[in-house]
Amino acid sequence: MHATSSHEDLPLPGGLDEFNPNTGSRLERLVFNRRRLVIALCAVLTVVLGFLAATRLTLNASFERMLPVSHPYIQNYLEHRNDLRSLGNALRIVVENPSGDIYDAGYLESLRKINDELVLTPGVDRAWVKSLWSPAVRWTEVTEEGFRGGPVMPDNYDGSPKATEQLRGNIARAGIVGSLIGNNFKSSMVVVPLLDKDPTTGERIDYRALSQHIEAIRTKYESAADGQGAAVRVHVIGFAKLVGDLIEGLFRVAMYFGFAALVAAGIIYAYTRCVRSTALVLACSLVAVLWQLGLVAGFGFELDPYSILVPFLVFAIGVSHGAQKMNGIMQDIGRGAHRLVAARYTFRRLFLAGLTALLADAVGFAVLMVIDIPVIKDLALTASIGVAVLILTNLILLPVLLSYIGVSPVAAERALRANTGRGLDRLLSGLDRFVGRRWATGALIVAAALTAFGFATSQNLKIGDLDAGAPELRPDSRYNRDNAYTTANYSLSSDQFAVIVKTGKEGCLKYDTLIEADRLSWALQQVDGVQTTVSLPDAVRRITAGSYEGSPKWLTIARNQHVLNYGAQQASVNNPDLFNTECSVMPVIAYLADHRAETLDRVVQASAEFAAAHNTPQRQFLLAAGSAGIDAATNIVVEKAWTQMLLLVYGAVIVLCFITFRSWRAVVVAIVPLIMTSILCEALMVWLGIGVKVATLPVIALGVGIGIDYALYLLSVQLAQQRVGVPLGEAYRRALQFTGKVVVLVGVTLAAGVITWAFSPIKFQADMGILLAFMFLWNMIGAVILIPALSHFLLPTGLHSRRVTPPVGAVATAT
C-alpha cells in the first residue's frame, strides 16, 4: 500500500516552469533527472532476464527436495536408502487384462513387452525391477528331496496350455498373490525402483519426461496390440508419476495466468477508465514477473509445483501497488499538474510508504524459511526475489513511465470527481457509522461471535492429508483412479511404513534380533489401519517349517543358528530386499490402509514406543522409511512449523506496526482484524476438508503479511488526521475518502488474481487459491469495519501524547 495527499495538504505547481527539478530526495533526483537512462537500463534488464527465463528456466521436481531432510526419520532413511531400494522412489505399474485373466497368452505377451520397455527406461534401477517376467521373482516348495525352486515365469514358457498351467502352479507356490498378482487374478504389477540420477547423463531424473514416457507406453498397449499381444489397461502410481502429472497440470495452469491478467485489467480499468495507464500498470507487473523468472533461472533454481504459484501472486501484488501510483498521478494531473511534476510528487509521497508495504509483504514470505522442507524454502526465496523486483518495477519504473505517458484527461477529471462523494465514495461513506458507540459495539460483538465460532471449529483442524490417494490431485484424476484400483485389488498397499532394524554385521541373523523384529511386526499388526506386515522373521518362519515337511509345529523362529542362517539364505533368493548384503539392516514393513494423519499418528506412536522400550547397543529400531514414513515425518515438521510460523509472522507484523505507530493501542487496532481472519481461515479449512500440509502451510503467513497493508495505511491516515486535532469520526471519514476505495480495490484485485487458481486441475493449488482469496477479502472487510470500531474504544482522541511517524506526506492512502 502507498500514500498520497490531498490538494489541501500539498499545493502543486501547474507546469514545468514553476517546478524546481533539483528538489526532492537524492533518490528522486537520481531517478527523474535521468529518466531515459532508467528506462534504458530497465529495457536492457528486461531483454537479458527475458532471455534467461526463456532459455534456462526449467520446471521439475526432486524427490529429496520435498523431504524434511533434517528430521531424524528422514536422516535414517537417507543413511540407509541404498539398503532399502524397494522403499524409496519407485513406480508401481499395474497391467490389467480387461477381458480375461493373467493366464491369457496375449496378456502375458503384452506384459513382457511392457516389462522390457520399463527396464530400458532411463533412470530405472534395472536390477531391482520386479514383475512376472523378472528372473528375481521366484517360487520355492518343499519336496521329499528337499527344497525346489526357480523363476515364477518358466524358462520355456511359450504360451501353450502346458506352460500356462506350469505358470499357474508357480504363482501359487511363490505366494505373490496380493503383492505382484491381483487378488482376482485379472492383473499383475511391475515394481520399478528409480535412481536419483540418470547413470548415462549424470542429470537428475526429468519427471515430466519420465511421465510422458510412461504415458506413451500406456497409450501404446491400451490400444489394440500388433497381433502379438492383447489390449490391456495400465494403472500407474508412485511419486514420479504424481510429480509428472503435477507438472503436466502446471502447463494448463498457465492459461489461468492470462485469465487473472484479464480480470485484473477489468478491475483497474473500471476504477480508472484510462486505457493507457491500465495497460502500463499491467505491463510493469508482467515485467516484474519476467524479471523474477529470469533471476530464478540465472541463480540456477527451477520452478516446481509449489513455487510456480509465486509469479501469479507477484503479478497480483504488482497490479495492486501499481494502480495506486496511477491513482496519485491522476489526482495531481486532475488538479492541473504537468505529468512529470505529478509523477515526481507521487514518487515523493509514495516511495517510502510503498517500500514499507512491500517489506510487510516480504514478512509473509520470509517466515516460510523456517519450514525445514527445501521446496518451501525455494518458494520463500523465489517470492523474496519477486518482492525485490516489485520495488524496482512498481516504485521506480512505473512512475518514470507515467511521467512520459501520463493519464487521459477524462480519467484525471474523473479522479477529482470521485473525491466529491460520488460512486464508490458514496458507497463507503456509511462505514463511518462504525465510529459511533452503537455500531462499534455491534461490530465487535459480531466479530467476537464469529471469532469464537471459528476458533471452536478450528480445533478440528488436522495435520496432514485427509483423503485417500494423492490429495494433490483432484479425486477424479487418472492418478487417483489408478490408486483406487490398485488399493482395491492388492493386499499390499502403496502406503508403506518401514521401521529400520539396524545391527552389527550379520546381526540380523541372530535369534534375539529376529524375535524382537517379529514382536515389532505383531505390535504393528494390532494398530488400526495396518493391513499387514512383511519382514525377515516371517520368511524365516515359513522356510523353517518347509524344511521339516511343512509341519506347522516348525512354523517358528528356531534357536539353532544354522537353521536361521539357512532360512535367511533361502529368503534372500525369493525376496532380496528383506535385508542388505551384510545383514546389518532389515526393514519391518507395515502396509497401511491409507496415509491419513490419524493412521500415521497411530503407527508412529506404536513404533516409537516399541523402539524406546527395545533399543539396545546391539540393535536399534529406527523410524522411518517408505512413503508413509516420509509422510509421517513431513506431518511432524509441518505441525511444528505451523505454530512457529504463526508466532514469527505475527511477531514481525507487530514490530512493524509498533515502529509505525509507536503505540500498543494502535497495534491492537491493526492486529485484531488479522487474527480474526486467520482463525476464520482455519475454520474454513475444516469446513472444506483441507488439512495443514506442505501446500497449505504458507497460506496463513502470506495472508497476514499482505493483509496488514490495509490496516497500516487506513490507520496511518486516520492517526495523521487525529494528531492535528481532527475528531475521530471526521478523521476516519477522511481516511475512507482517500483510502477506502483503494483498500477495496486492493482486496478485490488480489482476491481476483488468486481465485483463478481454484480452477486448477491440481487440487492443492485450488485450495491455496480459495484460502488466499478468502484471507485477502476478509482482511479488507475487517480493516474497514473493525478499525473504526476498535478506535472508538482505544483511540478516541488519537495519540496526541505520542510521536507518530506517518508515511511521507501529510495524508496517506493505501494500495
N, C-alpha and C positions, 0 to 999 in steps of 0.2 A: 504494500500500500504506500501511497505517496501523500505529499502535502501540496496544497495550493492556497492562494489567498484570495480574498475578495477585493473588489476595486476600492472599497472604503479603507482598506488597510495599507495598500501599496499602489499609489498612483503610477501609471505607466506613461512614458512619452509616446507620442503618436508615431514619430518617424525616426529614421536612422540618424538624421542630422541632430536630433536632440539627445541621442544616446551616446555615452562615452564607452567605447569598446574596451578601454583599459580598466573598467570597473569589474567588480566581482572577484571571486576567489581565484587563486593561481590555476586551479584545475579548469575552471570555466574559461579563463583567458587562453589556456593552453589548447583547449578543445575548439572553441568557437573562433579564435583568431587564426586557426589553421584548419578550417573545416575541410578543405579539399584534401589535405594530407590525411586527415582522419578517415575520410571516405575511401581514399586510395588504399590506405593500409587495411581497412576492413574488406575492401574488394579483393586484395591480394590474399588475405587470410581465408576468405570465402572460397577462392579458387583452390588454394593449397589444401585446406581441410576438406573441401568437397571431393578433391581427387583422392585423398586418403580414405575418406568414407566409402567412395565408390570402388576402390581397388583393394583395400586391405581389411575392411570391416567384415568379420565373419560372424555367423550365427551357429552356435553349437552349445553343447553342454558336456560337463565332465562328471563322471560318477563320483570321483573323490571330492570334487568341489561342492557337492551337495551334502557332504558328510560333516558333522561337527567334529573335526579331526582331533581336537584336543581333549575330547571326552574319553574317559578311561575305556569305555566299551569299544569305541571306535579304534583307539590305540591298540587294544588287544586284538581286534580283528585285523588291522593293518599289519601288525607284527607277525601274524600267522597266516596271512592271506594266501601265501604260496602253498601252505599245507591244507588249505580249505578251498580248493578250486571250485567245487560244486556249490559253495555257499556265497560266492561272490557275485560278480556281474555276469549273469547268464540269461540266455533266451530259452524259453520253453515253447516249442512249436508242436502243436497237436495236429496230426493229419487224420482226418475223419473220412470214413467211407460212407457217403450218404445213402447208398443203395445196397449195402450189404455189410459184411464184417471184415475184420482184418485178414481173414484167411483167403480172401479173393486174390487171385493171381495178378489181376490188373492193378489192384490197390497196392500190393506189395511191390510191384514194379515202379509205380509212381513214388512210393515211399523211398525206394532205393535211390531213385534219381534225385529226390529232394534232399536226402541224406548226403549224397555225393556233392551236390551243389553247395550245401551248407558247410561241409568240411573244407571246401576250397574257397570259401568266402574270406576275404582279407579281414584280419582281426580276430578270427576264431581260434581258440586254443584247441587245435585238432586232436591232440592226444586224449582229451577228456570228453569229446563228443560221445553221447550215448544214445543209441536207438536200437531197434530190432536188427539193423544191419551192421551194428558195431561189434567187432570181434570181442571187445572187452565185456559185453553183456553175455553172461554165461549161465549155464544151468549145472546143477550138481545133484546126484542121487546116490543112495547107499544100495549096494548090491552084495551078493554073497562073497564076491571077490574084494569088496571094499568100495571106495568112492569112484564114481564115474562122472565125467562132466565134459563140457565143451561149449562152443558158442551156441546161443539160442537159435540163431539162423543157421541151419545146416550148411555145411561146406558145399554140398552137392545139390543145393536147392535149385530146382528147375521149373517150379510152378505146377508140377504133377500132383495128382491126389496123394500119392505116397509121400512125397516131400512135404506137402502141406500137412498131412497127418503127423509127420515127424516134428514139424514146427509146432503143432498144437501141443504135443506132449512136452516139448522143450519149454514152452511158455509155462505150462502147468508146473513143471519141476523147478523153474527158475524163481517162482514166487514174485513176479514183477507185475502181476495184475493189480491195478490201482496206483501204480507208480509210473511205469513205462507203457502199460496197456490199460485202456479204459475199462471200467468195471463192466460195461455192457459189450465189450469186445468189438466195438464199432470204430475205435480209433486207437492210435498209438502216439507216443511222444518222442520227440527228438530234443534232448537236452544239449544246449550249445553254450558252453562257457566262453567268455570273451576275454581277450587280452586288453591291457590298458593302452598299448601302442601297437600299431601295425609293424611286425618284425621286419618287413621288407623296406618300408619307408622311414620308420622311426617316428612317424607322426601319430598324434593321438587319434583314436578312432573317431571318424566322422559319423555321428549317429544319424544324421539326415541321410547320408549316402547309404549307410547300412540299412536303414529303414526302407529306403526306396528299393534296395536290392531284395530285401525280404518281400516287399510288395510285388516286385516283378516275379519272384518265384511263386507267390500266392496266386497271382493272376494267371500265370502260365499253367499251373496244374489244377486250378479250379475250373478251367475251361476243358472242353473235350481234348484228351491227350492225343498223341500222334500215332495211336494204334498199338503202342507198346505198354500202355498203362491205362489207368482209368481216371476219370474226373473225380477229384477229391475236394473236400473243404479243409482249409488251413486256418488254424487259430494260433495266434502268436501273442505271448505275454512275456514280460521281462522289462527291466529298467531301460535297456537300449531301445526297445520298440516304443515304450512310453515316451521317452525323450524325442525319438524320431517323430512320433505323432504330434507332440507338442510343437516341435519346430515347424512341421508342415502347417499346423494351425496358425502359427505366427505369421506366415506369409499371407494367409487370408485375413489376419487381423489388420494388415496394412491398409486395407480398404476402409477400415473404421477410422484410421487417421484422417483420411480425406473427408469422411463424413463429419468428424469432430471439427475440422477446419471450417467446413461449410456452416455448421451450427454456430461456431464462434463468430464467423463473419456476419451471420444474420443478426446475432445479438448486438454486436458492436455497431453495425450499420443502423439497426433500429434505434440505437441510443444516439448516434451522431448524425445520421443522414448525410454522411460525407463519404463518397466512394474512394477518393484519393487517399485520405488519411486511414480509412479502414483497410485498404489494400496495403498501405505502408506498415501498419501495425502487424498484419498477418505476415507480411514479408520479413519483417525483423524477427518475428517469433520463429519463422521457418529457418532463417539464417542461424538463429541460436541453436536450433535442433541440428542443423548441418554442422556447425562448429563442434557441438558436443560429440556427434558421431565421429567426426574427423579426429578429434582429440582422443577419443576412446580407441580408435584404430591405431593412431600414432603411438600411443603408450603401450600397445601390444595387448590390449584387452579385447574381449569379444562379447557380443551380446548373447544372453541366454534367455530362457523363457521367463525369468523374473525381471531382469534389467531392461528387457525390451519395452516395458511399460513406462520407463522413465522419460523417453522422448515425448510421449503423449502428455505427461504431467508437466514437463518443461514448456511445451507449447502452450498449454492452458494457462500456466502462470505467466508466461511471457505476454500472451494476449491481454490478460487482466491488467498487468502492470503497464503495458504499452498504451492501453486505452486511456489511462489516467494522465499520461503525458499529453496525449492528444486533447483530453478534456481541458487541461490547464491552458494549452496554447489556444484552443478555440475561444475560451473566455477572454483571454487577453486580446486576441485579434478582434473579437467582437466589440471590445472597448476602444478599438482604433489603433492598436499597436501594430507595427510592422512585424511580419512573420519572424524575422531574425531576432528582433527585440523580444517578441513573445517567447520564442524558443529559449533565449538566454535567461529571461526571468523565470520561466518554468523550470529550467535546469537549476537555477539558483535556489529556487524554493524546494524542489523535489529530490535533488540528488541524495542528500544525507538521509532524508526520510525514506526514500526508496531503497537506499543501501541498508538501512536498519531493517526494513521489511524483508528484504531478500535474505539477510542474515537470520532473521526469525524463521524464514522458510528453511534455511540450511540447518537449523537446530533439529528439525524433524528428521532430516536425512542423516545428520552426523551421529545421532544416538544409535542408529542402526549398526554402527561399527562395533558395538558391544556384543552383538549376536555372533556367537562363535560358529558361524556357517559361512564358508567362503563366498557362496553365491549372494548372500545377503550383504556381505561386506563389499562385494563388487557393485551391487545395486546402490549402496550408500555412496561409494566413490564415484560411480557414474552420475548419480544425482548431484553430488557436490560439484562436479565439473559443469553440469548444466546450470547450476545456480551462479557459478563464477562467470560463465558465458553470458548469462542474462544481465549481469552488472554492466558488461560492455555493450551488448546489443540494445538493451532497453533503456539504460540510464544515460548512455553516451551517443550511440549511433542513431537511435530514433530521434532524439531532439535535434541533432545536426541535420538529418534528412528533412525533418519537418521545417527547419529554418529555411530550406530551399523551396520545398513544395507547399508548405502551409496547409490551410484547410479552405474549403469552399466558403464564400461569403454567406451563403444560406445557412450552412452549419454553424458558423460563428454567430450569426444573428439569433439562430435558434438557441444556442447555448446561453445567451443573455436572457432570452425569454423564459428559459427553464428556471432561472433564478427568481422569477417573479411570482412563482407559486402555481405554475401550470403543470399539466402532465403528471409525471411521477412524483414531483414535489408535493402536489396536492394529495396524492395517494398516501404519501409518507407523513403528511402533516398531522394525521391523527395519532401518530406514535408518541407525540409529546404528552399525551394524556397519562402515560405511564410514569411521569414525573410526580403526579399527584398521589396523595396517600392512598386513596381508594383503589385506583388502578394499580399502583405499585404493590400494595398488599395482595390484591387478587393475583397479580402476575407471579409473585413469589410463592404464594400458596399453590398455584397450579404447577409451577416449576418444581417445588418441593415434592408434590404428589407424584409427578412424572418421574422425578429422580428416585424416589423411594420405590416406586413400582419397577423402574428399570433396574435398580440395584438388586431387588429381590429376584428378578428374573435372571440377572447376570450371574447369580450364584450357581446356576445350572450350566454355565459356560464350561465346555470341555476342552482339554488339551489334546491335540492330535486329530486324526481322521475319524469321522463319524459314519462313513459309508463304506460298504464293501467295494472291492475293486480298486480302481485308480480314481480317487476323488478329484485329481487334477483335470480330468476329462468329464464330459457330460455322461450321465448314466447310460444313454443310448448310443454312445460312441462304439466304434468297432472294437476297440481295445477292451472295453468293459463287457461287451457281449462275448468276446473271446474268453475273458477271465471267468465270466459266469459259466460258460460251457465247461471249461477246464475244472472249475471247482465242483460242478455238479457230477462230473463223470470220472473223477480221480479221487482216490482216498488221500493222497499226499498233496496238500495244497501248495501254492507258491509262497505262502507266508510261513517262512522257516525261522524259528528262533533257536539258535545254537549256543550251548554253553561249551566253552573250550576247556577240555581237561588237559592240563599241562603237567608232565612228569619229566624225570630224567630219561636218558637214553634207554630204550627197551622197557621203560616204566609202565607203559600202557598194557603190557602183557602180565603184570603182576596181579595176583589174585585180589589183593586188597584194593587195588585201583579199579579193577573190573567190578568188584562188589559195590564200591562207592558210586561208580558211574551208573550201575544198574539201579541203585537206590534213588539216584537223581532222576533217572527215567521214570521210575514209579511215582516219585513225588510230582513230576510234571504231568503225568497222565491223570492225576487227580484234580488238576486245575481246570476249571470251567473254560471251555474254548479251545482246549488242546485236543486235536483229533487222535494223534498217536505220536509215538516217539521212535526214533531209529538210532541205534548205537552199536558199538562193537560187542558189548556183552550179549545183545540179542543174537547176533550172528554166531558167536562162540557157543552159546547155549544150543542153538539148533544143530550146529555141526557136531558138537559133543554127543548129542542124542543120536545123530545119524551114524556116528562111528560105532554105536552099540545097537545096531539093527533097528534104529528109530525108536527105541524104547523110551516112553515118556518118563521113566524113572531117571533117565540120564539127561532130561531137559533142564540142566542146571549148569552152574559155573563150578567146574571141578577145582579142587585144591592142587592137584598134580600139575606142576609147571609144564611138563611135556605135553599133557593134554591141552593145556591152554595155548601153548606155542603152536600146536598142530591146528587148533581151531582158528587162531588168528591168521595162520598162513593160508588156510582154505578160504577164510573170509576175504582176504585181500585179493584173491583170484576173481571172485564174483563182484566185490564192491571195494575197489582200491581206495575210495575216499573216506573209509571209516577211520583211517589213521594215516599218519605220514610215514615216510620210509624209515625213519629212526624209531618209530613207535614212541615218540615223545609227546605227540599232540594227537588227540582224538576228540571229535565233537560228539556231544549228545544233542541230537536234533529233535526239536518239538515242532510238529506241523500243526499250525493254528487254523481255526475255522475262519478267522478274519484278522485284520490288523487294526481293529478299532482300539481307541485309547483304553477302554476298560479291560479289554482282553490283554493288551500288552502290560498294563499295570499289574494284573494278577500274575502273569507269567514272570515278570521281573521280580515281584515280591517273593514268589516261591523260590526262584533261582537264587536270589541274593541271600535269602535266609538259609538255604541249604549250603551255599558257598561259605557263609560266615561260620557255620557250625562244623563244616567238614574240611576246610582248607588246612593243610599241613605243610611242613617244609618239603615233603616228598611229592606232594601233588597239590595242584591248585585248580579251582573251578573258576574260570574267567568268563565274565559276561562281556560282550555277546557278539555273535556273528549271525549271518543270514539276513534276509530282507526285513524280517520282523524285528530282529535285534537292532538293526540300524534305525528302524522306525522308533523303537523304544528309546534309544539314545537321543535321537532328534527331539522326541517329545520332552525328555528331561531338560535338554538345553533350552527348548522353546519356553517351557514353563518358568525356568529361572530367568530367562531374558525378558519375558513378559513383564514381570514385576520390576526388574531392574531398568528396563527401557522406560516404563511409565514414570518411575521416580526421576530418572535423568531428564526426560523431556519436560516434565513439569517443573523440575528444579531449574533447568536452563531458562524456561519461559518466565518463571517467577523472577529470576535475577534480571532478565531483560526488562521486564515491566518495572521492577523496582528502580533500575537505573534510569528509566524514562520518567517515572512519576515521583520517585523519592517519597513514597507514602504507602504504608501497608494497606490502608483503606482502599486506595486506588488499585492496588494489586489484587485485592479480594474482588473488587468490582470487575476487573478484567478476566480473572481466572475462573470465577464461578460458572459463567456460561460454557467454558471449555470443559469443565469437569462434568457438568450435566450432559453435554453432548457425548463425551467419552462413555459415560455409564449407559446412556441410551443406545449407543452403538454396540456395546457388549450385549445388551438385551436383544437388539436386532439380530446379532449373530446367533443367539439362542433360538429366536423365532424362525430364522432361515435355515437352521441346522448346520451352521458353519462353525467348525472348531478353530481353536488357536493353533496355527501351524506355520510353517515357513512362509507360505504365501500370504497369510492374513496378518502375520506379526507386524509388518511395517505400517499397517493402516492407521492405527491409533496415533503413532508418532507423527506420521505425515499430516493427519487431520489436525492435531494440536499445533504443530509447528507452523502450518499455513493458516489455520483458523485464528490464531492470536492476532493476525494482522487487523482483522475487523475491530477488535476491542482496542488495540493500540491506538489506532488513528481516530476512531469515533471519540474515545475518551480524551485523546490529546486535544482535539478541537474544543470539546466541552470544558476541559480544565483551563485551557488557554483563555477562554471567554470568562469563566468564573474568576480567574486570577485578576482580571481587570475590573471586577465588580459587577459583572452581569449576573442576574439571578439564575438559579439552576434551570428553571423552565425555559427561559429565553436562551440560555447557553446551549441547552440540548436542541432547541428548535433550530438554532443557527448551525449546530453540528449536523443535524439532519439536512438542512438546506445545502450545505457544502459537501457533505459526505454520505448522506443517507442513500441517494440514488446510486452513488459509486459503490457503496458496500453491497447493495442489492445486485448491481451489475456483476461485481466480482464473484459473489456467491453463485449466481446463475451461470456465469461463464465457466467457472471452474467445474461446477457440477455437470454442465453440458459436455465439457471436454472429457470427463471420465465416465459418464454414464453410458457412452457408446461401447465401453468395454463389456457391458452386460450382454451384448450380442455375440461375444467371442465364443468360438467352439471350445475354448479352453476354460473350464469351469472356474478355476481359481482366479483367472483374470476377471471373469464376470463377477465373482464375489468381491474382489477388490474394487471394481468399478462401482458396484452398488453401495458398498460401505463408505467409500470416499465421497461419493455424491451425497450420501446422507449426512456425513460429517460437515462437508462444505456448506450445505444448505442450513443445517441446524445451528452451526456456529454463527452463520449470518443472522438467522432469526433470533437466536439467543442474544446476540450482541445488540441488535436494535431494540429489543424489548427489555431484557434484564439489566442492561447498563443504566437506563434511566430509573428503573425500579430500585435497583441497589443503591444508586446515587442518592435517591430520596432519603435513605436511612443513613448512609455512610458519608456522603459528600454533599450535604445540603447547602453548604456555603463555600464549597471549593476547598482550596488548600492555601489560604492566604498566608498562613504562618510558615509555609514551606516553600522552598525554591523549586519550581517545576521547570524542567527544560523541555519545552515543546519542540517539534520539528522546526527547521529553519523557515522563517516567515511567521507572520503574525497569526495566521489561521491555517490549520492543516486539514487536508482531506485525504481520503483513503483510496487505495486501489483494491 
